[in-house]
Amino acid sequence: MNKLTREWSVLPPVFRLTTAALLVLGAFSSQGEARNPNTDWFQHAGYGVFVHYLEDLQNAPNQLHSLGRRTTWDACVREFDTSSFAEAMAQAGAGYVIFTMHQRTRFLIAPNATFDRLTGYKPGEACATRDLVEDLYETLHRHHIPLMLYWTGDGPRADPRAAAALGWKNPVPTEYVRKWASVVREYGERYGDKVAGWWVDGCYRFIGYDEEKLGILAAALKAGNDKRIIAFNPGVEDKVQPYSRFEDYTCGEQNQFFDQPAGRWIGGEQWHILSFLGSGQSHIGAAWAMPGVKYSKQELVDYIFAVNQAGGVVSIDVMLYRDGGLDRSQLEALKALRPGLAASRSETPVPPGNLAFRKPARLLSLDASHELEVNGGVHFARLGVDGRPETTALAGGEWPWTYEVDLLQPHAVHRLRLTFARDGYPTQLRLALSADRRTWQTVASADKLEGQPYTCEFAPVTAQYVRVSALKPNGPNQPGTQMAIAELEVYE
């Protein structure tokens, strides 16, 4: 989460696979082709925790993360209590941890002779003299939690001395990438299989990254452990998507937990999403590393369960304090996940065959140009596809509005059925389908409705997205009051 965009270790016993199970999962490919067993442990972990540990957070008195303290970066790193952090991760049920090594500045969390040689900094001036990565591995390993690390493609571009020494420019030169890759190669060779993967930020096309440069970085990231899994961040996109042939899993940076996978693999990569649990606005962008809980415990459980059932993985960004502690409200939310997931069970669609059942849904303006708030805080979008007619989806802020559902993959849709709330229905509506969310085909329109369920059939249309648009009522004191979706059903 750079400012530019806002900007095999031992597994927990619950995730261990038998040899036979691993063989069933398929053939190996180091370049992230489908059925890449390097990602098997990651997929079986289900979810993990992501934390930002940075000089301008944990060592900045104006930030809550610092507990009001400022010291040298070297002293700050020495204060970090890896034992209490690992204990919190165990309580959170983390299937892995992704921990930042640096971001934009010269301040790294472990010694690196290559960086010091290239930049002229002395040990402790930039790279901490304590090897926090080694200490994190040791303490997390006792709890059988794999360690992954955060790296960047743009490196220490905000530090004038380091940026000049490495040759930073925009677009990023190939030689800069080679020098920066030599820094991470030293770490990779040092840690071997103690580091299970990398999540790499700042590899954007708009600063000049292409497959050649990503390949240079990928080779260094895999140094010391060719089974180490990697992902490159192209920036926040509308959906989780693959980026490079050198990836093993998707970076998946999103500003909310919404997108869901149709299956484990996307473009040959393990499907993975990363978003934040906190609320508010962070100086590093959106609510990354912020305190508080944006979702209820049940919402998180339901979301992670749906993603895991399809074969995807979820990383949850939380706030980290200088001493290694977590925001208490966030830790309590995380502690509920493993028990909640264990109690969850797969359900057949309600009614049987309903393609919209528990699929991602949005509350949109009538023209679908922007998302709308939830009306009254109880009418969430997901409640229109939850199989329970007593719950409803209802937008706030605008009278006419559009309900959109993503079926996750294309289907030959030929029938739609809508059930409305008793006290809110459209008198005039339009139903449209799309395969790509860009080109829409109207399949039905209706006028003078009186609140009864509405069903329409038509020649099959290949579609992944469904929109229900309430054209009227378009203001107060009209029949229907305002559309409230109790259930949307979609059938092939």
Backbone hydrogen bonds, N-H to C=O, Kabsch-Sander energy under -0.5 kcal/mol:
donor,donor_aa,acceptor,acceptor_aa,energy
3,K,7,E,-1.0
5,T,2,N,-1.5
6,R,2,N,-1.6
7,E,2,N,-3.3
15,F,12,P,-2.5
16,R,12,P,-0.6
16,R,13,P,-1.1
22,L,18,T,-2.1
23,L,19,T,-2.1
24,V,20,A,-1.8
25,L,21,A,-1.2
26,G,22,L,-0.5
26,G,23,L,-1.1
32,G,29,S,-1.1
39,T,36,N,-1.8
40,D,37,P,-1.5
43,Q,39,T,-2.7
44,H,40,D,-2.3
45,A,41,W,-1.2
46,G,42,F,-1.0
47,Y,45,A,-1.9
48,G,314,V,-2.0
49,V,96,Y,-2.0
50,F,316,I,-2.6
51,V,98,I,-2.4
52,H,318,V,-0.6
53,Y,51,V,-0.6
57,L,54,L,-1.7
58,Q,54,L,-2.0
59,N,54,L,-0.7
59,N,55,E,-0.7
60,A,57,L,-1.2
63,Q,60,A,-2.5
66,S,63,Q,-1.6
67,L,64,L,-1.7
68,G,63,Q,-0.6
69,R,66,S,-1.4
76,C,72,T,-2.2
77,V,73,W,-2.5
78,R,74,D,-1.5
79,E,75,A,-1.2
79,E,76,C,-0.7
80,F,76,C,-0.7
80,F,77,V,-0.9
81,D,323,D,-1.1
82,T,80,F,-1.0
85,F,81,D,-1.8
86,A,82,T,-2.7
87,E,83,S,-2.0
88,A,84,S,-2.1
89,M,85,F,-2.2
90,A,86,A,-2.1
91,Q,87,E,-2.3
92,A,88,A,-2.1
93,G,90,A,-1.1
94,A,89,M,-2.2
95,G,47,Y,-2.2
97,V,146,P,-1.9
98,I,49,V,-2.6
99,F,97,V,-0.5
99,F,148,M,-2.0
100,T,51,V,-1.3
101,M,150,Y,-1.5
105,T,103,Q,-1.8
108,L,106,R,-0.8
108,L,126,A,-1.4
109,I,101,M,-0.9
116,D,112,N,-2.0
117,R,113,A,-2.4
118,L,114,T,-2.4
119,T,115,F,-2.3
120,G,116,D,-2.3
124,G,127,C,-2.0
125,E,122,K,-2.4
126,A,122,K,-0.7
128,A,108,L,-1.9
132,L,109,I,-1.9
132,L,130,R,-1.4
135,D,131,D,-1.9
136,L,132,L,-2.7
137,Y,133,V,-2.6
138,E,134,E,-2.3
139,T,135,D,-2.1
140,L,136,L,-2.8
141,H,137,Y,-2.8
142,R,138,E,-1.0
143,H,139,T,-0.6
143,H,140,L,-1.1
144,H,141,H,-1.6
145,I,140,L,-2.1
148,M,97,V,-3.4
149,L,197,G,-2.4
150,Y,99,F,-2.5
151,W,199,W,-2.1
153,G,201,D,-2.3
157,R,155,G,-1.5
158,A,104,R,-2.3
159,D,104,R,-0.6
159,D,156,P,-1.7
163,A,159,D,-3.2
164,A,160,P,-2.2
165,A,161,R,-2.2
166,L,162,A,-2.2
167,G,163,A,-1.2
168,W,163,A,-3.2
172,V,207,I,-3.7
177,V,173,P,-1.8
178,R,174,T,-2.2
179,K,175,E,-2.3
180,W,176,Y,-2.8
181,A,177,V,-2.6
182,S,178,R,-1.5
183,V,179,K,-1.0
184,V,180,W,-1.5
185,R,181,A,-2.1
186,E,182,S,-1.3
187,Y,183,V,-1.2
188,G,184,V,-2.7
189,E,185,R,-2.6
190,R,186,E,-1.7
191,Y,187,Y,-2.6
192,G,188,G,-1.9
194,K,191,Y,-2.7
195,V,192,G,-1.2
196,A,147,L,-2.9
196,A,194,K,-0.6
197,G,147,L,-0.6
198,W,229,I,-2.5
199,W,149,L,-2.4
200,V,198,W,-0.5
200,V,231,A,-2.8
201,D,151,W,-3.0
201,D,199,W,-0.6
203,C,233,N,-1.4
207,I,204,Y,-1.1
208,G,205,R,-2.1
209,Y,204,Y,-2.0
214,L,210,D,-2.7
215,G,211,E,-2.2
216,I,212,E,-1.7
217,L,213,K,-2.0
218,A,214,L,-2.8
219,A,215,G,-2.1
220,A,216,I,-1.3
221,L,217,L,-2.3
222,K,218,A,-1.7
223,A,220,A,-1.1
225,N,222,K,-2.1
228,R,225,N,-1.8
229,I,196,A,-2.1
231,A,198,W,-1.1
233,N,200,V,-2.9
237,E,253,E,-0.7
247,E,244,S,-1.6
248,D,230,I,-2.9
249,Y,230,I,-1.4
250,T,270,Q,-2.5
254,Q,274,L,-2.5
258,F,256,Q,-1.3
266,I,269,E,-2.4
269,E,266,I,-1.7
270,Q,248,D,-2.2
271,W,264,R,-2.9
273,I,313,V,-2.2
274,L,252,G,-2.6
275,S,315,S,-1.8
277,L,317,D,-2.5
278,G,317,D,-0.5
279,S,291,P,-2.1
282,S,286,A,-4.1
285,G,282,S,-1.6
288,W,285,G,-1.8
290,M,287,A,-1.7
294,K,277,L,-3.2
300,L,296,S,-2.2
301,V,297,K,-2.5
302,D,298,Q,-2.8
303,Y,299,E,-2.5
304,I,300,L,-2.9
305,F,301,V,-2.6
306,A,302,D,-2.1
307,V,303,Y,-2.4
308,N,304,I,-3.2
309,Q,305,F,-2.7
310,A,306,A,-1.2
311,G,307,V,-0.6
311,G,308,N,-1.2
312,G,307,V,-2.9
313,V,271,W,-1.3
314,V,46,G,-2.0
315,S,273,I,-2.9
316,I,48,G,-2.3
317,D,275,S,-2.8
317,D,315,S,-0.6
318,V,50,F,-2.1
321,Y,325,G,-3.2
322,R,65,H,-2.6
324,G,321,Y,-1.9
327,D,319,M,-1.1
331,L,327,D,-2.4
332,E,328,R,-2.4
333,A,329,S,-1.6
334,L,330,Q,-2.5
335,K,331,L,-2.5
336,A,332,E,-0.8
336,A,333,A,-0.7
337,L,334,L,-1.7
338,R,334,L,-0.6
340,G,336,A,-1.8
341,L,337,L,-3.2
342,A,338,R,-2.4
343,A,339,P,-1.5
344,S,340,G,-1.0
354,N,351,P,-2.1
355,L,353,G,-0.6
355,L,490,V,-3.1
357,F,354,N,-1.0
358,R,385,V,-3.6
359,K,356,A,-2.1
362,R,404,E,-2.6
364,L,362,R,-0.6
364,L,402,T,-3.0
365,S,370,H,-2.4
366,L,400,P,-0.6
368,A,365,S,-1.7
372,L,363,L,-2.8
373,E,396,G,-0.6
375,N,394,L,-2.5
376,G,374,V,-0.6
377,G,374,V,-0.6
378,V,375,N,-1.1
379,H,375,N,-0.7
383,L,380,F,-1.5
384,G,381,A,-1.7
385,V,382,R,-1.6
391,T,388,R,-1.9
393,A,485,I,-2.7
394,L,379,H,-2.0
394,L,392,T,-0.5
396,G,373,E,-2.7
401,W,470,A,-0.5
402,T,364,L,-2.6
403,Y,468,V,-2.9
404,E,362,R,-2.0
404,E,402,T,-0.5
405,V,466,V,-2.3
406,D,360,P,-2.7
407,L,405,V,-0.6
407,L,464,Q,-3.7
411,H,463,A,-2.1
413,V,411,H,-1.5
413,V,461,V,-2.3
414,H,491,Y,-2.5
415,R,491,Y,-1.6
416,L,456,C,-2.2
417,R,489,E,-2.2
418,L,454,Y,-3.0
419,T,487,E,-2.6
421,A,424,G,-0.8
421,A,484,A,-2.1
424,G,421,A,-1.2
425,Y,480,G,-2.0
427,T,472,K,-1.5
428,Q,472,K,-1.7
429,L,446,A,-2.1
430,R,469,S,-2.0
431,L,444,A,-2.9
432,A,467,R,-2.2
433,L,441,Q,-2.4
434,S,465,Y,-1.9
440,W,438,R,-0.5
441,Q,433,L,-2.8
443,V,431,L,-2.5
444,A,431,L,-1.4
446,A,429,L,-2.1
448,K,427,T,-0.6
449,L,427,T,-2.1
454,Y,418,L,-2.3
456,C,416,L,-2.4
458,F,414,H,-2.0
461,V,413,V,-2.8
463,A,411,H,-2.9
463,A,461,V,-0.6
464,Q,434,S,-2.7
465,Y,434,S,-2.8
466,V,405,V,-2.2
467,R,432,A,-2.6
468,V,403,Y,-2.7
469,S,430,R,-3.0
469,S,467,R,-0.5
470,A,401,W,-2.8
470,A,468,V,-0.5
471,L,428,Q,-1.9
471,L,469,S,-0.9
472,K,428,Q,-1.7
481,T,478,Q,-1.8
482,Q,480,G,-2.4
484,A,424,G,-1.2
485,I,393,A,-2.3
486,A,419,T,-2.4
486,A,484,A,-0.6
487,E,419,T,-1.9
488,L,384,G,-2.0
489,E,417,R,-2.8
491,Y,415,R,-2.5
